């Protein structure tokens, strides 16, 4: 990625200097929709691929998030991610055309996350404390205005923390002048000589940046403590703060808690009990989202069937739990019922309003000849999007060729918008009208062999760079690694149409390149006869 340092003030001046009209269409325009109507592609690229795959299900935690998207009051979009030593903010105009990227310093070496508040932006940083020093700063929450000028910060010292954000996914939420941080940490050495992991709860006055509540000690669920917590979510309404954790020990469940704004625990619910022994790191569960309706706490995730017969299978399905806000009861609803034919990724959850939600995930087909670890996830794959109400009733259910990534989709006007970044550096934005998802059902990427054959990087030329990409992909797949090509890249690369991308395809591309470099004018399709 190419980017330059630039002050937020200068960037803001550039932002308001022009206006841009969207060219997006919907079925109401009378045109037949294609996949290309719901995407905007950009070659600026991101740091690394952020597509969620089913391979991730083998890990307990998907780790700190590094893909964030928000829109400002001027209609511009901003992609926030962290590099090794700096925070990168890529800026896109209202039509999602790329403008510029600027960077800010990471104030502490460990990235924790980003949150876009109504008036301010917040970033979470941390650092290790291997000496277990109670006076060492382990977490810093930094507050910026919307021009990314630093306003203030809040710091956490010691707090039983050897490493912040360890084996978890920190999240923040702002409500009525309070900023809630729900994260995880590796704790001080315990009596058994080990450093255990658990959640970490922090409440901050967003105006003064004073820490109102900080709990990092070892206790039990009656204090909102979950050990080990491999994923953390937080939301709040006018009265209470709600958290969700994926715990493998105390308790061994997806735990939903209700707390006072000052941190005092009210009650909890074991929304999804997890089979197996206490402390067994494998749970068979990955969480994907947590939101509030008028009277329920809604969790979405994927899971094996939690019993002895199914606990160690690779087959997972998408579920939601609907937990009453008073924690009195919880309902488990399965949104899929696959057996050994499909695989599902970690899902995303989008809140449209207090009674309407959208669950989104990637699905991958598995043939009888495919071993689990040889699954080609970019082929035979698609995106499933299900809209449902707060009672779990399905309103719309569609499938198309979009992809879900680590980026949480945002609601802008009458659309949901998110982005993905591929290994080749290309960034793709997706946008769909949430009131009429059915119009997008079945949309697929198109491939014109006459135009794209051999042009793997889609730059309107067939040359050595395309052959290099083919050889790189072949080297990956030949050694058992996950393929990186999407459907169209695979079709473009497989020039001899034998169903595989290998060195013979690269050789053919190079031969054709030599032909065109010496004056040949036929297309690759015609050249191959």
C-alpha positions in Angstrom: 0.0 0.0 0.0 1.2 3.5 -0.8 0.4 6.1 1.8 1.8 9.3 3.1 1.7 11.2 6.4 -0.7 14.0 6.4 -2.4 15.9 9.2 -6.1 15.3 9.9 -6.9 19.0 9.4 -5.5 19.1 5.9 -7.3 15.9 5.1 -10.6 17.4 6.3 -10.1 20.4 4.0 -9.6 18.0 1.1 -12.7 16.0 2.0 -15.2 18.9 1.8 -13.8 20.2 -1.4 -16.1 18.1 -3.6 -19.3 16.2 -3.8 -19.9 12.8 -5.3 -23.0 11.1 -6.6 -23.6 7.4 -6.2 -24.1 5.4 -9.3 -25.5 2.4 -7.4 -28.7 0.7 -8.8 -31.4 -1.5 -7.5 -34.2 -3.6 -9.0 -36.4 -0.5 -8.9 -34.4 1.0 -11.7 -35.7 -1.6 -14.1 -32.3 -3.1 -14.8 -31.4 -6.7 -14.2 -29.0 -6.7 -11.3 -25.6 -8.4 -11.6 -23.0 -9.0 -9.0 -21.1 -6.0 -10.3 -24.0 -3.8 -9.2 -23.4 -4.4 -5.5 -19.6 -4.0 -5.5 -17.1 -1.3 -5.8 -13.5 -2.4 -6.3 -10.3 -0.6 -5.5 -6.7 -1.5 -6.1 -5.4 0.5 -3.1 -5.6 -2.7 -1.0 -5.3 -3.4 2.6 -2.6 -4.8 4.9 -3.6 -8.4 4.6 -6.6 -10.6 3.6 -9.5 -10.3 6.0 -11.9 -12.8 4.5 -13.4 -15.1 7.1 -13.0 -18.8 6.2 -14.2 -22.0 7.8 -10.6 -22.9 8.6 -10.8 -20.4 11.4 -13.2 -22.7 13.2 -10.2 -24.7 14.3 -9.0 -21.9 16.5 -10.4 -20.9 19.9 -10.1 -17.1 19.2 -9.9 -15.2 16.0 -7.8 -12.5 17.8 -7.8 -8.7 17.8 -9.8 -7.2 14.9 -8.0 -5.1 12.3 -10.8 -4.2 9.9 -13.1 -1.3 10.6 -15.3 0.8 8.5 -17.3 4.0 9.3 -18.9 6.9 7.5 -18.4 10.5 8.6 -21.0 13.4 8.5 -19.7 14.5 5.0 -20.5 11.1 3.6 -16.9 9.9 3.3 -15.9 6.4 4.3 -12.9 5.5 6.4 -11.2 2.1 6.7 -9.2 1.8 9.9 -6.5 -0.8 10.4 -3.2 -1.1 12.3 0.3 -1.7 10.7 3.3 -2.8 12.7 4.0 0.7 14.2 1.2 2.9 13.0 -2.5 3.3 12.6 -3.7 3.6 9.0 -6.8 5.4 8.0 -7.7 4.9 4.3 -10.2 7.5 3.1 -12.8 7.0 0.4 -15.3 9.5 -1.1 -19.0 9.0 -0.9 -19.0 6.9 -4.1 -16.3 4.7 -2.5 -13.5 5.9 -4.8 -10.2 6.0 -3.0 -8.7 9.3 -2.0 -5.8 9.0 0.4 -4.4 7.1 3.4 -2.8 8.7 6.4 -1.1 7.3 9.4 -1.0 8.0 13.2 1.5 6.5 15.6 0.5 3.6 17.8 0.8 5.0 21.3 1.6 1.5 22.8 3.0 -1.4 20.8 0.0 -3.8 21.1 -3.0 -2.9 19.0 -6.4 -3.5 20.7 -9.1 -2.1 18.5 -11.1 0.9 17.2 -14.5 2.3 18.0 -16.4 5.0 16.2 -18.5 7.0 18.6 -21.1 9.7 17.8 -18.7 12.6 18.5 -15.3 11.0 19.0 -13.1 8.1 17.8 -11.5 5.8 20.3 -8.5 3.5 19.9 -7.3 0.8 22.2 -3.6 0.2 22.8 -1.7 -2.0 25.2 1.7 -3.4 26.2 3.1 -6.4 28.0 3.9 -6.5 31.7 6.0 -9.6 32.1 7.4 -8.3 35.4 3.9 -8.2 36.8 4.4 -4.6 37.9 1.3 -3.0 39.4 2.5 0.4 38.3 3.0 -0.5 34.7 0.6 0.9 32.1 -0.9 -2.1 30.4 -3.9 -0.5 28.5 -4.5 3.0 27.1 -7.7 4.2 25.6 -7.1 7.2 23.4 -9.9 9.6 22.4 -9.7 11.6 19.1 -12.1 14.1 17.5 -13.4 13.3 14.1 -10.4 15.0 12.5 -8.2 12.5 14.3 -6.8 15.2 16.7 -5.9 13.6 20.0 -8.3 14.8 22.8 -7.3 12.7 25.8 -6.8 9.2 27.2 -7.5 6.8 30.0 -4.9 4.4 31.3 -5.1 1.1 33.2 -2.1 0.1 35.3 -1.2 -3.4 36.5 -4.6 -4.8 36.8 -3.5 -8.4 37.1 -2.3 -8.2 33.4 0.7 -9.8 31.9 -0.5 -9.3 28.3 -3.6 -7.3 27.4 -6.1 -8.6 24.7 -4.6 -12.1 24.9 -6.6 -14.8 23.1 -9.7 -12.6 22.7 -11.2 -9.9 20.6 -11.6 -6.5 22.5 -14.7 -4.5 21.8 -15.9 -1.0 22.9 -19.3 0.6 23.0 -20.5 4.1 23.9 -23.8 5.0 25.5 -25.0 8.1 27.4 -21.6 9.5 28.1 -20.0 6.2 29.1 -17.4 4.2 27.1 -17.4 0.5 27.9 -14.4 -1.7 27.1 -14.8 -5.5 27.2 -11.6 -7.4 26.5 -9.4 -10.2 27.7 -6.0 -10.5 29.3 -3.3 -13.0 30.3 -3.1 -12.7 34.1 -0.4 -12.7 36.7 1.1 -16.0 37.7 -1.3 -18.0 39.9 -0.7 -20.4 42.7 -0.3 -23.3 40.2 2.6 -21.5 38.5 0.6 -20.8 35.3 -0.6 -17.6 33.7 -4.4 -18.0 33.1 -6.6 -16.0 30.7 -9.9 -14.3 31.4 -12.1 -11.4 30.4 -11.3 -7.8 31.6 -14.0 -5.2 32.2 -13.5 -1.5 32.0 -16.0 1.4 32.2 -14.8 5.0 31.3 -16.4 8.4 31.6 -16.3 9.4 27.9 -16.3 13.1 28.7 -13.5 13.2 31.3 -11.8 9.9 30.3 -11.7 8.9 34.0 -11.9 5.2 34.7 -15.1 4.5 36.6 -14.8 0.7 36.9 -11.9 -1.7 36.2 -12.1 -5.4 37.0 -9.3 -7.7 36.1 -9.1 -9.9 39.2 -10.0 -13.6 39.4 -13.5 -14.2 40.7 -16.6 -15.9 39.2 -19.5 -15.2 37.0 -21.3 -13.3 39.7 -18.8 -10.5 39.0 -19.1 -10.9 35.3 -15.8 -12.8 35.3 -15.5 -15.5 32.6 -12.5 -17.8 32.3 -11.3 -18.6 29.7 -13.0 -16.0 27.6 -12.1 -16.4 23.9 -14.4 -13.7 22.6 -15.9 -10.5 24.1 -18.8 -8.3 23.2 -20.5 -5.3 25.0 -23.6 -3.3 24.4 -25.7 -1.0 26.6 -29.2 0.6 26.8 -30.5 3.4 28.9 -30.4 1.3 32.1 -27.8 -1.5 31.9 -24.6 -2.8 30.3 -24.7 -6.2 28.7 -21.8 -8.4 27.8 -21.3 -11.7 26.0 -18.3 -14.0 26.4 -17.3 -17.4 24.9 -16.0 -19.3 28.0 -14.4 -22.7 28.2 -14.3 -22.9 32.0 -16.1 -20.7 34.5 -18.7 -20.9 33.1 -18.3 -23.3 30.2 -20.8 -21.6 28.0 -21.7 -18.5 26.0 -22.3 -16.3 29.0 -24.5 -13.2 28.7 -24.4 -10.8 31.7 -26.3 -7.7 32.8 -24.5 -5.0 34.9 -25.1 -1.6 36.3 -23.2 1.3 34.6 -20.9 1.4 37.7 -19.9 -2.2 37.0 -22.0 -3.9 39.7 -23.3 -7.2 38.4 -27.0 -7.8 38.3 -27.5 -11.3 36.8 -26.4 -13.6 34.0 -27.6 -16.4 31.7 -25.7 -19.4 30.2 -27.2 -18.8 26.8 -25.4 -21.8 25.2 -23.9 -24.4 27.5 -20.9 -26.0 26.1 -20.3 -29.8 26.3 -17.0 -31.1 27.7 -14.7 -30.8 30.7 -14.0 -27.5 32.4 -11.0 -25.8 30.9 -10.9 -27.9 27.7 -9.9 -25.1 25.2 -11.9 -26.7 22.4 -15.5 -25.5 22.5 -16.7 -26.2 19.0 -18.1 -22.6 19.0 -17.2 -19.3 17.3 -19.1 -16.2 18.1 -19.8 -13.5 15.4 -22.0 -10.8 16.9 -24.0 -9.4 19.8 -26.9 -6.9 19.7 -29.9 -5.7 21.7 -33.5 -5.6 20.8 -36.2 -3.9 22.9 -36.3 -6.8 25.4 -33.6 -9.4 24.3 -29.9 -9.9 24.0 -29.1 -11.5 20.7 -25.9 -13.6 20.0 -25.0 -15.1 16.7 -22.3 -17.7 16.1 -21.5 -21.1 14.7 -21.3 -24.3 16.8 -21.2 -28.1 16.6 -24.1 -29.9 18.3 -23.1 -29.7 21.9 -23.3 -33.3 22.9 -20.8 -36.2 23.1 -21.7 -37.6 19.7 -21.1 -34.4 17.7 -18.6 -32.5 19.9 -15.5 -33.4 17.9 -16.9 -33.2 14.4 -16.0 -30.6 11.8 -19.7 -29.8 11.1 -20.9 -26.6 12.5 -24.1 -24.7 12.0 -25.2 -21.1 12.5 -27.2 -20.3 15.6 -28.7 -17.4 17.4 -29.6 -17.1 21.1 -32.4 -14.8 22.3 -31.8 -14.0 25.9 -34.3 -12.0 27.9 -32.8 -8.8 29.1 -33.6 -9.7 32.7 -31.6 -12.9 32.1 -34.6 -15.1 33.1 -34.5 -17.3 30.0 -32.8 -17.9 26.7 -33.9 -19.5 23.5 -31.5 -21.3 21.0 -32.5 -21.1 17.3 -30.5 -22.8 14.5 -30.4 -20.9 11.2 -28.8 -23.8 9.3 -28.9 -27.5 9.5 -26.0 -28.8 7.5 -24.5 -32.3 8.1 -21.3 -33.2 6.2 -21.9 -31.3 2.9 -21.2 -27.7 3.8 -19.0 -25.7 6.1 -19.9 -22.3 7.6 -17.7 -19.5 8.7 -17.9 -17.3 11.7 -21.0 -15.0 11.0 -21.6 -11.3 11.4 -24.7 -9.6 13.0 -26.1 -6.3 11.8 -28.8 -4.4 13.7 -31.2 -2.6 11.4 -33.6 -1.5 14.2 -34.8 -2.7 17.5 -36.8 -5.5 15.9 -34.8 -6.3 12.7 -31.4 -8.0 12.4 -29.3 -9.5 9.6 -27.0 -12.5 10.0 -24.3 -13.0 7.4 -21.7 -15.7 6.9 -19.7 -17.5 4.2 -20.5 -21.0 3.2 -18.3 -23.6 1.5 -19.3 -26.7 -0.4 -17.5 -29.9 0.4 -17.4 -32.8 -2.1 -17.1 -36.4 -1.1 -13.5 -36.4 -2.3 -12.4 -33.4 -0.3 -10.6 -33.9 3.0 -11.4 -31.2 5.5 -7.9 -29.7 5.5 -7.7 -29.9 1.7 -11.0 -28.0 1.2 -10.7 -25.3 -1.5 -12.6 -22.6 0.2 -12.7 -20.0 -2.6 -14.4 -22.4 -5.0 -18.0 -23.6 -4.5 -18.4 -20.9 -1.9 -20.9 -18.1 -1.4 -22.4 -15.7 1.1 -25.6 -16.4 3.0 -27.6 -13.5 4.3 -30.6 -14.0 6.6 -32.9 -11.2 7.9 -34.9 -12.1 11.0 -36.8 -10.3 13.7 -36.3 -10.2 17.5 -38.4 -13.4 17.9 -36.1 -15.3 15.6 -38.6 -15.4 12.7 -36.9 -15.4 9.2 -37.9 -12.5 7.1 -35.6 -13.0 4.1 -33.0 -15.6 3.2 -30.6 -15.2 0.3 -27.4 -16.5 -1.1 -25.0 -14.8 -3.5 -21.3 -14.4 -4.4 -20.5 -11.7 -1.9 -17.9 -12.4 0.9 -18.0 -11.7 4.6 -14.8 -10.4 6.2 -13.6 -9.2 9.6 -15.2 -5.8 8.8 -18.4 -5.4 10.7 -21.0 -4.2 8.1 -22.4 -0.7 8.8 -25.9 0.7 8.1 -25.8 3.7 5.8 -29.2 5.1 4.7 -31.2 2.1 3.4 -28.1 0.0 2.8 -25.6 -2.3 4.6 -22.0 -1.7 3.6 -18.8 -3.6 4.3 -15.5 -4.4 2.6 -13.1 -7.3 2.1 -9.4 -7.3 1.2 -7.9 -10.2 -0.7 -4.3 -11.5 -0.6 -3.7 -9.8 -3.9 -4.2 -6.5 -2.2 -7.5 -5.7 -3.9 -10.2 -4.2 -1.7 -13.9 -4.8 -2.6 -16.8 -2.9 -1.0 -20.3 -4.5 -0.9 -23.5 -2.6 -0.6 -27.1 -4.0 -0.4 -30.5 -2.5 0.4 -31.6 -4.2 3.6 -35.4 -3.7 2.9 -35.2 -5.8 -0.2 -32.5 -8.4 0.1 -34.4 -10.8 -2.2 -33.4 -8.8 -5.3 -29.8 -9.9 -4.7 -30.5 -13.6 -4.3 -28.4 -15.8 -6.6 -26.1 -13.0 -8.0 -22.9 -14.5 -9.2 -19.6 -13.0 -10.5 -19.5 -13.2 -14.3 -16.5 -14.3 -16.3 -15.9 -13.5 -20.0 -13.2 -15.9 -21.3 -12.6 -13.7 -24.3 -11.7 -10.7 -22.1 -10.3 -12.3 -19.0 -8.6 -15.6 -19.9 -5.0 -15.4 -18.7 -5.5 -11.9 -17.2 -5.4 -13.1 -13.6 -4.8 -9.7 -12.0 -7.6 -8.1 -14.2 -5.4 -5.3 -15.4 -6.4 -5.7 -19.1 -3.1 -7.3 -20.0 -1.8 -10.9 -20.1 1.9 -10.8 -19.1 4.6 -12.1 -16.8 2.9 -10.8 -13.7 -0.1 -13.1 -14.4 2.2 -16.1 -14.9 3.9 -15.2 -11.6 0.6 -15.1 -9.8 -0.3 -18.6 -11.2 3.0 -20.0 -10.1 2.6 -18.6 -6.6 -0.9 -20.0 -6.3 0.4 -23.4 -7.6 3.2 -23.4 -5.0 0.6 -22.8 -2.3 -1.8 -25.5 -3.3 0.9 -28.0 -4.1 2.2 -27.8 -0.5 -1.3 -28.2 1.0 -2.0 -24.5 1.8 -5.2 -22.7 1.3 -5.8 -21.3 -2.2 -6.1 -17.6 -2.4 -7.7 -17.1 -5.9 -11.4 -16.3 -6.1 -13.7 -17.8 -8.7 -12.8 -15.4 -11.5 -9.1 -15.5 -10.8 -9.2 -19.3 -10.9 -11.1 -19.3 -14.2 -8.6 -16.7 -15.7 -5.6 -18.7 -14.5 -6.8 -22.1 -15.7 -6.0 -21.4 -19.4 -5.9 -25.0 -20.5 -9.3 -25.6 -18.7 -8.2 -28.9 -17.1 -9.7 -27.9 -13.7 -6.5 -27.0 -11.9 -4.1 -24.0 -11.7 -0.5 -25.2 -12.2 2.8 -24.6 -13.9 1.5 -25.6 -17.3 -1.0 -22.7 -17.2 1.9 -20.3 -16.2 3.9 -21.7 -19.1 1.1 -21.1 -21.6 0.6 -17.5 -20.3 4.3 -16.8 -20.7 4.2 -18.2 -24.3 1.3 -16.0 -25.1 3.0 -13.0 -23.6 6.1 -13.6 -25.8 3.7 -13.8 -28.8 2.1 -10.5 -28.1 5.4 -8.8 -27.2 6.6 -9.6 -30.8 3.5 -8.2 -32.5 0.9 -10.9 -32.0 -2.7 -9.5 -31.9 -4.9 -12.5 -31.3 -6.7 -12.9 -28.0 -5.4 -15.8 -25.8 -8.7 -17.6 -26.5 -8.0 -17.4 -30.2 -4.3 -18.1 -29.7 -5.1 -21.4 -28.0 -7.4 -22.3 -30.9 
